[in-house]
Amino acid sequence: GVHAVGQVVSFDVECAELEQRSEANLLRSLNALTAEGITIKQMDRKPFGFSARFDAKARRYRYFFSTSVTPPLFMNDFSWHIGPLDVEAMQAGADYLIGEHDFKSFCLAKSAIDKPTCRYIAEISFEKMNVFEDEILAMSIEGNAFLHSMVRTIAGSLVAVGKGRRGPFWMDEVLRATDRRAAG
């Protein structure tokens, strides 16, 4: 259920291999090897040993909510149909998460055992959009790294706020609990 645009991967290639073909030829060859639904759009040369995972300075996720009363037609596979949401309340709740915090409450509990759970969130923002007549709310979240299921749990918790089941201040309570059971 996760889709990526702009996903970065890295791999090492020997200089001799690069000398035997152009970058356009290598790009065509790589695309011939990928599974259906995956397209490599561009390549950039990085120093030997570069890791897309460990050398990344930031990551950005977008989570899509269908806010129409009726289910989406075109965004059905790419959004969570949830109906109308109070975006101002969601933003107020999200603001509690900005900065460096222990996000243990927002990750899969067993994945946090004996591992650091502090992360830095630089931004959480919301944008209303219309995609082929489907009312969509896009939540963007940027941080230095994310824990297992962290973005999904943040999204679910903010939906509880957006539906009026919890107040925005609840996000601060969840954050301070450092317990997955406290979150939505």
C-alpha positions in Angstrom: 0.0 0.0 0.0 3.0 2.3 -0.1 4.0 4.1 -3.3 7.1 6.2 -4.0 7.9 9.1 -6.2 11.5 10.3 -6.0 12.7 7.2 -4.1 16.5 7.2 -4.1 18.6 4.0 -4.2 22.3 3.5 -4.5 24.6 0.9 -5.8 28.3 0.7 -6.6 29.5 0.3 -10.2 33.1 -0.4 -11.2 34.7 2.2 -13.4 35.4 -0.4 -16.1 31.6 -1.1 -16.4 30.9 2.6 -16.8 33.5 3.0 -19.5 31.8 0.3 -21.6 28.5 2.1 -21.8 26.9 5.5 -21.8 24.7 6.6 -18.9 21.7 6.5 -21.2 22.5 2.9 -22.1 23.0 2.0 -18.4 19.6 3.7 -17.6 17.9 1.7 -20.3 19.5 -1.5 -19.1 18.5 -0.9 -15.5 14.9 -0.2 -16.5 14.8 -3.5 -18.4 15.7 -5.3 -15.1 13.2 -3.6 -12.8 9.8 -5.0 -12.0 6.7 -3.6 -13.6 5.6 -0.5 -11.8 9.2 0.7 -11.2 10.9 3.2 -13.5 14.3 4.7 -13.0 14.1 8.3 -14.1 17.6 9.6 -13.6 21.0 8.6 -12.3 23.6 10.8 -10.5 27.2 9.8 -9.8 28.2 9.9 -6.2 31.5 9.1 -4.4 32.2 5.4 -4.1 30.5 4.0 -1.0 27.6 6.6 -1.0 24.5 5.2 0.7 21.1 6.6 -0.3 19.8 5.3 3.1 22.6 6.4 5.5 23.8 9.5 3.8 20.4 11.1 3.3 20.0 14.5 5.1 16.2 14.4 5.0 13.2 12.4 3.8 9.8 13.6 2.8 6.6 11.6 2.8 3.2 12.6 1.5 0.1 10.9 2.8 -3.2 11.4 0.9 -6.6 11.5 2.5 -9.8 11.5 0.5 -12.0 14.1 2.2 -15.1 13.7 -0.1 -18.3 12.3 1.3 -18.2 9.6 -1.4 -15.2 7.4 -2.0 -12.6 8.6 -4.6 -12.7 7.2 -8.1 -9.2 7.9 -9.4 -7.3 8.2 -6.1 -8.8 5.1 -4.6 -5.5 3.2 -4.7 -3.5 6.1 -3.4 -5.5 7.6 -0.6 -7.3 6.9 2.6 -11.0 7.7 2.2 -11.9 9.3 5.5 -14.4 12.1 4.7 -14.4 15.7 5.9 -11.6 16.7 8.2 -10.8 19.8 10.3 -7.5 20.7 8.7 -6.8 23.6 11.2 -7.1 21.3 14.1 -4.9 18.8 12.4 -2.2 21.4 11.8 -2.4 22.6 15.4 -1.9 19.0 16.5 0.9 18.4 14.1 2.8 21.5 15.4 3.4 19.6 18.6 5.6 17.2 16.7 7.9 19.7 15.1 11.5 19.5 16.4 13.5 16.7 17.9 11.5 14.4 20.1 11.3 10.8 21.2 8.7 9.3 18.8 8.4 6.0 20.5 4.6 6.4 20.7 4.4 6.6 16.9 6.3 3.5 15.9 5.6 -0.2 15.8 6.3 -1.2 19.4 8.5 -4.3 18.8 10.7 -2.4 16.3 11.7 0.1 19.0 13.1 -2.4 21.5 16.7 -1.5 22.3 16.8 1.1 19.5 17.0 4.9 19.6 13.6 6.5 18.9 14.5 10.2 18.8 13.9 11.8 15.4 13.8 15.4 14.1 10.7 16.5 12.2 11.3 19.7 10.3 7.8 20.2 8.8 4.3 18.8 8.7 1.9 20.6 6.4 -1.4 20.1 4.7 -2.5 21.0 1.2 -6.1 20.7 -0.2 -6.2 19.5 -3.8 -8.6 18.4 -6.4 -7.5 15.3 -8.3 -9.9 14.4 -11.2 -12.8 15.7 -9.1 -11.7 13.8 -6.0 -11.2 16.1 -2.9 -7.8 15.2 -1.5 -5.9 16.4 1.5 -2.2 15.9 1.2 -0.1 15.7 4.4 3.6 16.3 3.8 6.1 15.4 6.5 9.8 16.0 6.4 12.4 14.7 8.9 15.9 13.4 9.2 14.6 9.8 9.5 11.5 7.9 10.4 10.7 4.9 12.6 8.8 1.8 11.4 5.1 2.8 10.8 5.8 6.3 12.2 4.2 8.3 9.4 1.2 6.0 9.2 0.7 6.3 13.0 1.1 10.1 12.9 -1.5 10.2 10.1 -3.9 8.1 12.0 -3.5 10.1 15.1 -4.0 13.4 13.2 -7.2 12.0 11.7 -8.5 11.5 15.2 -7.9 15.2 15.8 -9.3 16.1 12.3 -12.5 14.1 13.1 -12.9 15.9 16.4 -12.4 12.8 18.5 -9.4 14.3 20.1 -8.2 17.9 20.7 -4.9 19.1 19.1 -3.2 19.1 22.5 -3.6 15.3 22.6 -0.7 15.0 20.1 1.6 16.4 22.8 0.2 13.9 25.4 0.8 11.0 23.0 4.4 12.2 22.2 5.2 12.5 26.0 3.7 9.0 26.7 6.5 7.2 24.7 4.0 4.3 24.5 2.5 3.1 21.2 -0.8 2.4 22.9 -1.3 6.1 23.5 -1.4 7.0 19.8 -4.2 6.6 17.2 
